[in-house]
Amino acid sequence: MDKTERLLDLIALLLDANEPLSFADLREAFPDEYGKGSLESATRKWERDKADLGDLGIDVAYQPPEGDGTRGGYFLSNDDYYLPQIRFAPEEMAVLYAAGSAALSSGAFPGRADLAHALRKIAFVSSEEPESLSGRLFVDHGRSPKELAEKLEALWPALVVRKRVTLRYRGVGREEETSREVDPWGICLRRGVWVLVGYCHLRKARRTFHVDRIVEVTVNPAKPRVADYEVPAEFDVAEIAREQVWEHRFHPPLEVELQLCEELAPMAGRLFPGARVVPGPSDGVRLHVAATYLDGLLRRVLPLGEGARVLGPEQAVARRRQMLESIASCHAGGRAS
């Protein structure tokens, strides 16, 4: 019996047992694996198997014997092993199916095979076939789906197994490429752009990479089923997906004060999510926005025209003027104000 078969049989045996199983029970159930040789060597083999199950997220617990005669032994809790059953209303099932179909039809989605399998399951368990809206919904990445799909599919297995990758990466506004060793923590679609987040060994810090700027992905070939790193417990990929462009971690935090006119004031929360609103002039509202990417914030401010002003600090005011002058230089007769 090979190791994979033995581990699967162990799981089935422990789940089906009505009471904890002693090591003697395990030796009897697996005579060729634990019944031969000395008790010491059999125990070591069992401990290795138990550790392998733990690495897979399946923790075998031990219950010591009690004074009332309750026997001690190993067991698997059904509640810890099985995922809770999730029930969706027909409308929710239709939304899931439609969103999944649209993502699949875009041609660029990580784990396409897993997503297709999930959609087949949704269709199978539904009382009636969910309406496929893939013909009316589409995730447009604005780039070649084939090239993007190849990069996402190369990153997906590395992310699942937690394998380090080497990237040939082209940064913003740069023609030259850099080689980066990265521990992938997560992938998300952020306002239409796929981004990879992970620990960059070159920069010695967490970094975000635009997948479309990745030229080549190479996954560490050593021990392909063994993880190279652990994802920090506090990391939440959903936070990355919700980040605004001015929250991208390019620079130290800078608090920028803005003033919106009366017409834009009701939309302050939608225009600048997370901003702190302070009392302002009677005809508008003032906002304090924490920015780690000043240009990203100013690119949100400038299209609002005279309805949005940058009040401070001086660094932000000066950068706004510089950007306006650059725009004006592209248009004959333009003038920065």
C-alpha positions in Angstrom: 0.0 0.0 0.0 1.5 3.4 -1.0 1.5 6.3 1.3 -1.4 8.2 -0.3 -3.6 5.2 -0.1 -2.6 4.6 3.5 -3.4 8.2 4.6 -6.8 8.0 2.8 -7.6 4.7 4.5 -6.6 6.2 7.9 -8.9 9.1 7.4 -11.8 6.8 6.5 -11.2 4.5 9.5 -11.0 7.3 12.0 -14.1 9.0 10.7 -16.2 5.8 10.7 -15.1 4.8 14.2 -17.8 5.0 16.9 -15.1 5.5 19.6 -11.5 6.5 19.8 -9.0 4.0 18.4 -6.0 2.8 20.3 -2.7 2.2 18.6 -3.3 -1.5 19.0 -6.5 -1.0 16.9 -4.5 0.8 14.3 -1.9 -2.0 14.2 -4.6 -4.5 13.7 -6.3 -2.5 10.9 -3.0 -1.9 9.1 -0.9 -5.0 9.9 1.5 -4.5 7.0 2.2 -0.9 7.9 2.1 -0.8 11.7 2.0 -4.5 12.7 5.4 -5.6 11.5 8.7 -4.9 13.1 9.3 -3.5 16.6 6.7 -1.4 18.4 9.1 1.5 18.4 9.5 1.5 14.6 5.8 1.1 14.1 5.1 4.0 16.5 7.6 6.2 14.6 5.8 5.4 11.3 2.4 6.3 12.8 3.7 9.6 14.2 5.1 10.4 10.7 1.7 9.6 9.1 -0.1 11.7 11.8 2.3 14.6 11.1 1.6 14.3 7.3 -2.1 14.5 8.0 -1.6 17.5 10.1 0.3 19.2 7.2 -2.8 18.6 5.1 -4.9 20.4 7.7 -6.3 17.1 9.1 -5.4 17.1 12.8 -5.8 13.7 14.5 -6.6 14.2 18.2 -5.9 11.9 21.1 -8.3 11.3 24.0 -6.6 9.9 27.1 -8.4 7.1 29.0 -10.6 8.3 31.9 -11.3 6.8 35.3 -14.8 5.8 34.5 -13.5 3.2 32.1 -13.7 5.3 28.9 -11.0 4.1 26.6 -8.4 6.4 25.2 -7.4 6.6 21.6 -7.1 8.6 18.4 -10.1 10.2 16.6 -11.1 12.7 14.0 -14.0 15.0 14.8 -16.6 15.2 12.0 -17.2 18.9 12.8 -13.5 19.7 12.4 -13.1 17.6 9.2 -16.2 18.4 7.2 -17.0 21.8 6.0 -20.4 23.1 7.1 -23.2 22.8 4.5 -23.9 26.1 2.8 -27.3 26.7 1.4 -28.1 29.3 -1.1 -31.5 30.7 -2.2 -32.2 30.1 -5.9 -31.6 33.8 -6.6 -28.2 33.6 -4.9 -27.3 30.5 -6.8 -28.2 32.2 -10.1 -25.9 35.2 -9.2 -23.0 32.8 -8.4 -23.5 30.9 -11.6 -23.7 34.1 -13.7 -20.7 35.7 -12.1 -18.7 32.5 -12.5 -19.7 32.0 -16.1 -18.7 35.6 -16.9 -15.3 35.2 -15.3 -14.8 31.9 -17.1 -15.8 33.4 -20.5 -13.3 36.3 -20.0 -10.5 33.9 -20.9 -8.3 35.1 -18.0 -9.1 33.7 -14.6 -6.8 31.9 -12.2 -7.8 28.3 -11.5 -10.0 28.1 -14.5 -10.4 24.3 -14.1 -11.5 24.7 -10.5 -14.0 27.4 -11.4 -15.4 25.2 -14.2 -15.8 22.3 -11.8 -17.5 24.5 -9.3 -20.0 25.7 -11.9 -20.8 22.1 -12.9 -21.5 21.4 -9.2 -23.8 24.4 -8.9 -25.7 23.2 -12.0 -25.9 19.7 -10.6 -27.3 20.6 -7.2 -29.7 23.2 -8.3 -33.3 22.1 -8.6 -33.4 23.8 -12.0 -30.7 24.7 -14.4 -29.3 28.2 -13.4 -29.6 30.6 -16.3 -26.2 31.2 -17.8 -25.7 34.9 -18.4 -22.2 34.6 -19.8 -23.5 36.0 -23.1 -24.6 39.2 -21.4 -21.9 39.5 -18.7 -18.2 39.8 -19.4 -15.1 40.6 -17.4 -13.1 42.9 -19.6 -9.4 43.1 -18.6 -8.5 45.4 -21.5 -5.6 43.2 -22.5 -4.9 40.0 -24.3 -6.9 37.3 -22.5 -4.5 34.6 -23.7 -1.3 36.3 -22.3 -3.0 37.2 -19.1 -4.4 33.7 -18.7 -1.0 32.1 -19.1 0.5 34.2 -16.3 -2.5 33.7 -14.0 -2.4 29.9 -14.6 1.3 29.8 -13.9 0.8 31.7 -10.6 -2.2 29.8 -9.4 -0.5 26.4 -8.5 2.3 28.3 -6.9 -0.2 30.1 -4.7 -2.1 27.0 -3.8 1.0 25.0 -2.8 2.9 28.1 -1.4 5.9 27.8 -3.8 8.3 30.7 -4.3 8.4 32.2 -7.8 10.9 34.1 -9.8 9.4 36.9 -11.8 10.8 38.9 -14.7 9.0 42.1 -14.0 8.7 45.5 -15.8 7.8 48.3 -13.4 5.7 51.4 -14.1 7.3 53.6 -16.8 10.4 51.4 -17.0 11.8 49.7 -20.1 14.3 47.6 -18.2 13.2 44.4 -16.4 14.1 43.2 -12.9 14.3 39.7 -11.5 12.3 39.3 -8.4 12.0 36.3 -6.0 8.5 36.5 -4.6 6.5 34.5 -2.0 2.9 34.8 -3.5 0.4 35.5 -0.7 -2.7 36.2 -2.9 -4.1 37.3 -6.3 -7.0 39.6 -6.7 -8.8 41.6 -9.4 -8.6 45.2 -8.3 -10.7 47.7 -10.3 -10.2 45.6 -13.5 -6.5 44.9 -13.0 -5.1 41.6 -11.7 -2.5 42.0 -9.0 -0.2 39.6 -7.2 0.6 40.4 -3.6 3.5 38.8 -1.8 6.8 39.1 -0.1 9.5 40.4 -2.4 13.0 39.1 -1.4 14.7 41.9 -3.4 12.9 44.7 -1.6 12.7 42.8 1.7 9.0 43.8 2.1 5.5 43.1 0.9 5.0 44.3 -2.6 2.1 44.4 -5.2 2.8 43.4 -8.8 0.5 44.1 -11.8 0.2 40.7 -13.5 0.2 42.3 -16.9 3.7 43.7 -16.2 5.0 40.3 -15.4 7.1 39.1 -18.4 7.8 35.6 -17.2 7.0 33.4 -14.2 9.2 30.5 -13.0 8.0 28.4 -10.1 10.6 26.9 -7.7 10.9 23.3 -9.0 12.5 21.9 -5.8 10.1 19.7 -3.7 7.0 20.7 -5.8 4.6 19.5 -3.1 6.3 21.1 -0.1 5.5 24.7 0.8 8.4 27.2 0.7 6.8 29.8 3.0 3.9 30.6 5.3 1.4 33.4 4.6 1.2 35.8 7.5 -2.0 35.2 9.6 -2.9 38.9 9.4 -2.8 39.0 5.6 -6.3 39.6 4.0 -6.4 39.6 0.3 -9.9 41.2 0.4 -8.3 44.3 1.9 -6.0 44.5 -1.1 -8.9 44.2 -3.5 -10.7 47.1 -1.7 -7.7 49.4 -1.8 -8.1 52.7 -3.6 -5.4 53.7 -6.0 -4.0 56.3 -3.6 -3.7 53.6 -0.9 -1.1 51.6 -3.0 2.0 51.3 -0.9 4.5 53.3 -2.9 5.5 56.0 -0.4 5.2 56.9 3.3 1.7 58.0 4.3 0.8 61.6 3.6 -2.4 63.3 4.9 -3.9 65.4 2.1 -6.6 68.0 2.7 -9.2 68.5 0.0 -12.1 70.8 -0.5 -15.1 69.8 -2.5 -17.7 72.2 -3.8 -21.4 72.1 -2.8 -22.4 70.0 -5.8 -19.8 67.4 -5.1 -20.2 67.3 -1.3 -22.9 64.7 -1.3 -20.7 62.3 -3.3 -17.6 62.8 -1.0 -17.9 59.2 0.4 -18.1 57.6 -3.0 -15.4 59.8 -4.6 -12.9 59.3 -1.7 -13.9 56.2 0.4 -12.4 56.2 3.8 -11.7 59.9 3.9 -12.2 61.8 7.1 -14.8 64.6 6.7 -14.3 67.8 8.7 -16.5 70.9 8.9 -15.8 73.1 5.9 -17.2 76.2 4.2 -20.9 76.6 4.0 -20.9 75.8 0.3 -18.9 72.6 0.4 -17.0 70.1 2.5 -13.4 69.4 3.5 -11.8 66.0 3.5 -8.6 64.5 5.0 -7.3 61.6 2.9 -4.4 59.4 3.9 -2.4 58.7 0.7 0.6 56.4 0.2 0.5 57.2 -3.6 0.0 60.9 -4.1 -0.2 60.8 -7.9 -3.0 58.2 -7.6 -5.0 60.6 -5.4 -4.4 63.6 -7.6 -5.5 61.7 -10.7 -8.9 61.3 -8.9 -8.9 65.0 -8.0 -7.9 66.6 -11.3 -10.9 65.3 -13.4 -13.2 67.0 -10.9 -12.0 70.4 -12.2 -12.8 73.5 -10.1 -15.1 71.5 -7.9 -12.1 70.0 -6.0 -9.2 71.8 -4.6 -6.0 70.6 -2.9 -5.5 72.7 0.3 -2.4 71.0 1.7 0.2 70.0 2.4 2.5 72.0 0.2 4.0 68.9 -1.3 0.5 67.9 -2.6 -0.3 71.5 -3.8 3.0 71.7 -5.7 2.6 68.2 -7.3 -1.0 69.2 -8.4 0.4 72.3 -10.1 3.2 70.3 -11.7 0.7 67.8 -13.1 -1.5 70.6 -14.4 1.4 72.2 -16.1 2.3 68.9 -17.8 -1.3 68.6 -19.1 -1.3 72.2 -20.3 2.0 71.7 -22.2 0.2 69.0 -24.2 -2.5 71.4 -25.4 -1.8 74.5 -27.4 -2.9 77.6 -25.5 -3.3 75.6 -22.2 -2.7 77.3 -18.9 -2.3 75.8 -15.5 -4.4 77.4 -12.7 
